[in-house]
C-alpha cells in the first residue's frame, strides 16, 4: 500500500509545474514513471507550504525557520531541475 495520497501527489506536481512552467511536459512524463521524482515534488510542495506559513510561527523562531524553509525550497528545486536534465532546445 502506498503511504502517499493522490492529493499529495497532485500538490507536488502542481508545485513543480508552478516553479518550472517551461518544463511541463518533462515534469508530467517523469512524474508518471518515477516514484522518487513524485516524492521529491511532494517534499517541494510541503517545503513551499511551510515557508508560506512561517509567519504563524512564534516570533523567537520565525526568522530562523523562514531561512531554513527557504533553503529547503531552493535545494529541492535544484534537485527537481537536476532530475529533469537539460532543457531541450537550449545549448
Buried (B, 14 or more C-beta within 10 A) or exposed (E): EEEEEEEBBEBBBEBBBEBBEEBEEBBEEBBEEEEEBBBBBBBBBBBBEBBEEBEEBEEEEEEEBBEBBBEBBEEBBEBBBEBBEEEEEEE
